[in-house]
Amino acid sequence: KAVVSTQSTGTIERIKKYGDDLLFWLYYNNIGTTIQLMAIQELQNRGWMYYIPEKIWISKAVGKDPTKGPYSVYCWFDVTNWKKSEREMSIDLDKVEYSDQSKYRL
């Protein structure tokens, strides 16, 4: 058990240094593995949330007006074009997976 724990700790520390693009790659290419769970945790630590209805990762857009009526500006990861994009959208917070819900209440 000590060896596994040491290896996991080392992997977690390395993952914290990775860029978002690599974390998304780890998430989408390691389905059902510990690596995927570690990528999820690090993405959530960075403010990313998984929006279940659209099956996309989103985060609050930095430096944008936080609300426009029922809409907010979000950064979302476009897995098809492998890039981050921004768009106005209204989300149902009950259909979002994220680690610290208090950061996203409007």
PyMOL commands that set and color helices and strands:
alter all, ss='L'
color gray80, all
select helices_A, chain A and resi 2-15+20-29+34-45+93-95+101-104
alter helices_A, ss='H'
color red, helices_A
select strands_A, chain A and resi 49-51+56-60+72-78+83-89+96-97
alter strands_A, ss='S'
color yellow, strands_A
deselect
rebuild
show_as cartoon
